[in-house]
């Protein structure tokens, strides 16, 4: 029982440590948010890799604000697909 309680108390800390600050997520002059389309990312970001992964379309690019690699997911590879999540 103690091990379960310990595990449950650690999970939120791990989730927070892996979160991405969406306020600093940008490519060139556009800030990325939930209304950003795949075409916006493809036209404005320095893309490293694009592929279909686990039924979603994955795009890896460099965040201009932090110079770190970011992975974002879209529902499909259609240019109008909206940004689902990033990490």
C-alpha positions as a Markdown table, in Angstrom:
| # | Residue | x | y | z |
|---|---|---|---|---|
| 1 | Unk | 0.0 | 0.0 | 0.0 |
| 2 | Unk | 2.8 | 2.4 | 0.8 |
| 3 | Unk | 4.5 | 1.7 | -2.5 |
| 4 | Unk | 1.3 | 2.5 | -4.3 |
| 5 | Unk | 0.9 | 5.8 | -2.4 |
| 6 | Unk | 4.5 | 6.7 | -3.1 |
| 7 | Unk | 4.0 | 6.0 | -6.8 |
| 8 | Unk | 0.9 | 8.0 | -7.0 |
| 9 | Unk | 2.6 | 11.0 | -5.3 |
| 10 | Unk | 5.4 | 10.9 | -7.8 |
| 11 | Unk | 3.4 | 10.8 | -11.1 |
| 12 | Unk | 2.2 | 14.4 | -11.1 |
| 13 | Unk | 5.8 | 15.6 | -10.6 |
| 14 | Unk | 7.0 | 13.5 | -13.6 |
| 15 | Unk | 4.2 | 14.8 | -15.7 |
| 16 | Unk | 5.0 | 18.4 | -14.8 |
| 17 | Unk | 8.7 | 17.9 | -15.6 |
| 18 | Unk | 7.9 | 16.8 | -19.1 |
| 19 | Unk | 5.4 | 19.5 | -19.9 |
| 20 | Unk | 6.1 | 22.2 | -22.5 |
| 21 | Unk | 5.5 | 25.9 | -22.0 |
| 22 | Unk | 3.2 | 26.8 | -24.9 |
| 23 | Unk | 3.8 | 30.5 | -24.2 |
| 24 | Unk | 7.3 | 30.2 | -25.6 |
| 25 | Unk | 6.5 | 27.9 | -28.5 |
| 26 | Unk | 7.1 | 29.7 | -31.7 |
| 27 | Unk | 8.6 | 29.4 | -35.2 |
| 28 | Unk | 9.9 | 32.5 | -36.8 |
| 29 | Unk | 7.3 | 35.2 | -36.2 |
| 30 | Unk | 4.3 | 33.0 | -35.3 |
| 31 | Unk | 3.4 | 31.7 | -31.9 |
| 32 | Unk | 2.0 | 28.2 | -31.9 |
| 33 | Unk | -1.3 | 27.4 | -30.2 |
| 34 | Unk | -4.4 | 25.2 | -30.7 |
| 35 | Unk | -5.5 | 27.1 | -33.8 |
| 36 | Unk | -2.2 | 26.5 | -35.6 |
| 37 | Unk | -2.4 | 24.3 | -38.6 |
| 38 | Unk | 0.0 | 21.8 | -40.0 |
| 39 | Unk | 0.6 | 24.2 | -43.0 |
| 40 | Unk | 1.5 | 27.0 | -40.5 |
| 41 | Unk | 4.2 | 24.7 | -39.0 |
| 42 | Unk | 5.4 | 23.4 | -42.3 |
| 43 | Unk | 5.7 | 26.9 | -43.7 |
| 44 | Unk | 7.3 | 28.6 | -40.7 |
| 45 | Unk | 9.3 | 26.1 | -38.7 |
| 46 | Unk | 12.7 | 24.5 | -39.3 |
| 47 | Unk | 11.4 | 20.9 | -39.7 |
| 48 | Unk | 13.7 | 18.1 | -38.7 |
| 49 | Unk | 11.4 | 15.1 | -39.3 |
| 50 | Unk | 7.7 | 14.4 | -40.3 |
| 51 | Unk | 6.0 | 11.0 | -40.1 |
| 52 | Unk | 2.8 | 9.2 | -39.1 |
| 53 | Unk | 3.1 | 7.7 | -35.6 |
| 54 | Unk | 0.4 | 5.9 | -33.7 |
| 55 | Unk | -2.4 | 7.2 | -36.0 |
| 56 | Unk | -1.2 | 10.8 | -35.6 |
| 57 | Unk | 1.0 | 12.9 | -37.8 |
| 58 | Unk | 4.2 | 13.9 | -36.0 |
| 59 | Unk | 6.4 | 16.9 | -36.8 |
| 60 | Unk | 9.7 | 17.5 | -35.1 |
| 61 | Unk | 11.1 | 21.0 | -35.4 |
| 62 | Unk | 13.4 | 23.6 | -33.7 |
| 63 | Unk | 11.6 | 26.1 | -31.4 |
| 64 | Unk | 13.1 | 29.5 | -32.3 |
| 65 | Unk | 12.6 | 30.8 | -28.8 |
| 66 | Unk | 14.6 | 28.1 | -27.0 |
| 67 | Unk | 16.5 | 26.4 | -29.8 |
| 68 | Unk | 15.4 | 23.0 | -28.6 |
| 69 | Unk | 13.7 | 20.3 | -30.6 |
| 70 | Unk | 9.9 | 20.1 | -30.2 |
| 71 | Unk | 7.6 | 17.3 | -31.3 |
| 72 | Unk | 4.0 | 18.2 | -32.2 |
| 73 | Unk | 1.1 | 16.0 | -33.2 |
| 74 | Unk | -1.7 | 16.6 | -35.7 |
| 75 | Unk | -4.8 | 14.5 | -36.4 |
| 76 | Unk | -3.7 | 13.9 | -40.0 |
| 77 | Unk | -1.2 | 15.1 | -42.6 |
| 78 | Unk | -3.7 | 17.4 | -44.2 |
| 79 | Unk | -2.5 | 21.0 | -44.3 |
| 80 | Unk | -5.6 | 22.2 | -42.5 |
| 81 | Unk | -5.1 | 19.8 | -39.6 |
| 82 | Unk | -5.0 | 21.6 | -36.2 |
| 83 | Unk | -2.3 | 21.3 | -33.7 |
| 84 | Unk | -3.2 | 18.6 | -31.1 |
| 85 | Unk | -0.3 | 18.6 | -28.6 |
| 86 | Unk | 3.4 | 19.2 | -28.3 |
| 87 | Unk | 6.2 | 18.0 | -26.1 |
